[in-house]
């Protein structure tokens, strides 16, 4: 008895319906936002493994996503494309910066001034507070100005306004509580914004 060879099997199968290999239906391409949410953290760890600096890794991943955005229509597999691009960017960075050495103790070189975003938050909080104070009635504005701009004590404010000391405390307390509540409703929880 002969054992069937590949050519005899092909001839035998020729009469049957052709077998189409199983293929998954074409899946919809995710959105750029979905790719970003799914891949940002793994890409950051991947880039950090190359460069060893968090800020640099963040910059590399950001550059990779910007490149992906520019080539979005041409990229079939965004995840693989991002990892390859991040790898290439990291290797380029290492090549271009091989003579740089990180500081031994970065705290030695820290600025004592607040970060720009902290300063901006503080300025926004101050501006919002000034607007809210301007919306108060005249008597409450005057009490706040006497207490916080002229640094007067309750008895001195009482002499200036003709209100009793207890009434000065009561009115100031409620004016400040209302200001604090308004600031909280606007999302400002601290002097830094």
C-alpha positions in Angstrom: 0.0 0.0 0.0 1.4 3.4 -1.0 1.6 6.2 1.5 0.0 9.4 0.1 2.4 12.1 -0.8 1.8 15.8 -0.8 1.1 15.9 -4.5 -1.4 13.0 -4.3 -3.2 14.7 -1.4 -3.4 18.0 -3.3 -5.0 16.1 -6.3 -7.5 14.4 -3.9 -8.4 17.7 -2.3 -8.8 19.5 -5.6 -12.4 18.3 -5.9 -13.4 19.7 -2.5 -14.2 23.2 -1.6 -11.0 25.2 -0.9 -10.2 25.7 2.7 -9.9 29.4 3.7 -7.7 29.9 6.7 -9.4 31.3 9.7 -9.0 35.1 10.0 -10.3 37.4 12.6 -12.6 40.1 11.2 -10.9 43.4 10.8 -11.1 45.1 14.1 -11.8 48.8 14.3 -8.8 50.9 14.9 -8.8 52.5 18.4 -8.9 56.2 18.7 -5.7 58.2 19.5 -7.1 58.9 23.0 -7.7 55.2 23.6 -4.1 54.4 22.5 -2.8 57.1 24.7 -4.7 56.0 27.8 -3.7 52.4 27.3 0.0 52.9 26.3 1.3 56.0 28.1 2.4 54.2 31.3 4.0 51.2 29.6 5.8 53.5 27.2 7.1 55.7 30.1 8.5 52.6 31.8 10.0 51.4 28.5 11.6 54.8 27.8 12.8 55.1 31.5 14.6 51.8 31.1 16.6 53.3 28.3 17.4 56.8 29.6 17.1 56.4 33.4 15.6 59.9 33.8 11.9 60.4 34.3 11.7 63.8 32.7 13.6 62.6 29.7 11.4 59.6 29.4 8.3 61.8 29.6 9.6 64.0 26.8 10.4 61.0 24.6 7.0 59.5 25.0 5.4 62.8 24.3 7.4 63.1 21.1 6.4 59.6 20.1 2.7 60.4 20.5 3.2 63.6 18.5 4.7 61.7 15.7 1.9 59.1 15.9 -0.6 61.9 15.6 1.2 63.2 12.5 1.2 59.7 10.9 -2.1 58.4 12.4 -3.7 57.5 9.0 -0.7 55.5 7.9 -0.2 53.5 11.1 -1.9 50.1 11.2 -0.6 48.9 14.6 -0.3 52.0 16.9 1.1 50.1 19.9 4.0 48.5 18.0 4.6 51.7 16.1 4.8 53.7 19.4 7.2 51.2 21.0 9.5 51.2 18.0 9.4 55.0 17.8 10.1 55.4 21.5 13.0 53.0 21.3 14.5 55.0 18.3 14.0 58.3 20.1 15.6 56.9 23.3 18.6 55.6 21.3 19.0 58.9 19.5 18.8 60.7 22.9 21.5 58.5 24.4 23.7 59.0 21.3 23.3 62.7 21.4 23.7 63.1 25.2 26.3 60.5 26.1 28.6 63.1 27.6 26.0 64.5 29.9 26.0 63.2 33.5 23.2 63.6 35.9 23.7 65.6 39.2 24.7 63.5 42.2 22.1 65.2 44.4 19.5 67.1 42.5 18.2 68.7 45.7 21.4 70.8 45.8 20.3 72.6 42.7 16.6 73.1 43.5 15.3 76.6 43.2 13.8 78.1 46.4 11.2 79.9 44.4 7.9 78.2 43.7 7.2 76.4 40.5 5.5 78.4 37.7 2.3 76.4 38.0 2.2 77.0 41.7 2.7 80.7 41.2 0.0 80.8 38.5 -2.4 78.9 40.8 -1.7 81.4 43.6 -2.3 84.4 41.3 -5.5 82.8 40.1 -6.7 82.3 43.7 -5.8 85.9 44.6 -7.6 87.2 41.6 -10.7 85.2 42.3 -10.7 86.2 45.9 -10.5 89.9 44.9 -13.4 89.5 42.6 -15.5 87.8 45.4 -14.6 90.5 47.9 -15.6 93.2 45.3 -19.0 91.5 45.2 -19.6 91.8 48.9 -21.7 94.6 50.3 -19.9 97.8 51.3 -20.0 97.1 55.1 -18.4 93.6 54.8 -15.7 95.0 52.4 -15.0 97.7 55.0 -14.7 95.2 57.8 -12.3 93.0 55.8 -10.2 96.0 54.8 -9.9 97.2 58.4 -9.0 93.8 59.7 -6.6 92.6 57.0 -5.3 95.7 55.2 -5.0 97.9 58.3 -4.4 95.0 60.7 -6.8 96.5 63.3 -8.1 94.5 66.3 -11.8 94.0 66.9 -12.0 96.8 69.5 -10.3 99.2 67.1 -12.7 98.2 64.3 -15.6 98.7 66.7 -14.5 102.3 67.5 -14.1 103.1 63.7 -17.5 101.6 62.6 -19.6 102.1 65.7 -20.5 98.4 65.8 -20.1 96.4 69.0 -17.0 94.2 69.3 -19.2 91.1 69.3 -21.0 92.3 66.2 -17.7 93.0 64.4 -16.6 89.4 65.2 -19.9 88.0 64.1 -20.0 89.9 60.8 -16.3 89.2 60.0 -16.8 85.5 60.7 -19.8 85.2 58.3 -18.2 87.3 55.6 -15.1 85.1 55.7 -17.1 81.9 55.8 -19.1 82.9 52.8 -15.9 83.8 50.9 -14.4 80.4 51.7 -17.5 78.6 50.6 -17.5 80.6 47.3 -13.9 79.7 46.7 -14.5 76.0 47.4 -17.4 76.0 45.0 -15.0 77.5 42.4 -12.5 74.7 43.0 -10.0 76.7 45.1 -9.1 74.8 48.2 -5.8 76.5 49.2 -3.9 79.8 48.7 -1.9 78.0 45.9 -5.1 77.5 44.0 
